[in-house]
Amino acid sequence: MPDGTVELTGQHRARCATDRELRATLKDFTTWHASLDRRLDRALDSWGVRGDIGDRSLFQLGPHRQTLTESQQ
C-alpha cells in the first residue's frame, strides 16, 4: 500500500439470491470502487454450480497456486 491503494476481494448478494464474487479498490481511505468479478463465477458455473459461492482458501501445490472454493449446486 505504498501509494495508498488497497485492493480487496469479497462477496455480494446477486439478485438478492446467491453469493457472487466482487473486487474492490480503496484509495487513500477516501475513494471506494467495487465491481463484479465474474472470473470465478464463470469457472464454477461450468462445473454446474448454481447456488452460493462461499469461502475460498489459497494454497500452494508444487509450483502451482490453487484455490479451494466452497460452493452449492
C-alpha positions in Angstrom: 0.0 0.0 0.0 2.8 2.5 -0.6 0.6 4.5 -3.0 -2.4 4.5 -0.6 -4.3 1.9 -2.6 -5.8 -1.3 -1.0 -7.3 -4.0 -3.3 -9.9 -6.3 -1.9 -12.0 -9.3 -2.9 -15.3 -10.2 -1.4 -18.8 -11.4 -2.0 -22.1 -9.7 -2.8 -25.7 -11.0 -3.0 -26.5 -11.3 -6.7 -30.2 -10.5 -7.4 -30.7 -10.8 -3.6 -30.4 -14.6 -4.1 -26.9 -16.0 -4.3 -23.4 -15.0 -3.2 -21.1 -14.0 -6.0 -17.6 -12.5 -6.2 -16.5 -8.9 -6.3 -13.3 -6.9 -6.4 -12.9 -3.5 -4.8 -10.3 -0.7 -4.6 -9.9 1.7 -1.7 -7.7 4.7 -2.5 -6.3 6.9 0.3 -9.2 5.8 2.5 -11.4 8.3 0.7 -12.4 6.7 -2.6 -14.1 3.3 -2.9 -14.9 1.4 -6.1 -16.4 -2.1 -6.3 -17.2 -4.2 -9.3 -18.4 -7.7 -10.1 -15.6 -10.2 -10.6 -17.2 -12.9 -12.8 -14.0 -14.9 -13.5 -14.5 -17.4 -10.6 -18.3 -17.3 -11.1 -17.9 -18.4 -14.8 -15.5 -21.2 -13.9 -17.7 -22.6 -11.2 -20.8 -22.2 -13.4 -19.1 -24.5 -16.0 -19.0 -27.2 -13.3 -22.7 -26.9 -12.6 -22.6 -24.6 -9.5 -25.9 -22.7 -9.3 -26.1 -21.8 -5.6 -23.9 -19.8 -3.3 -20.2 -19.4 -3.9 -18.7 -19.3 -0.4 -15.3 -19.1 1.3 -12.1 -19.7 -0.6 -8.6 -20.7 0.5 -5.5 -20.2 -1.5 -2.7 -22.8 -1.2 0.5 -23.9 -3.0 0.6 -27.4 -4.6 4.1 -27.9 -6.0 4.8 -24.9 -8.3 1.2 -24.0 -8.7 -1.1 -21.8 -6.7 -4.5 -23.3 -6.2 -7.9 -22.1 -4.9 -10.2 -24.3 -2.9 -13.8 -22.9 -3.1 -16.9 -23.7 -1.2 -20.0 -23.8 -3.4 -23.5 -25.1 -3.7 -25.0 -27.0 -6.6 
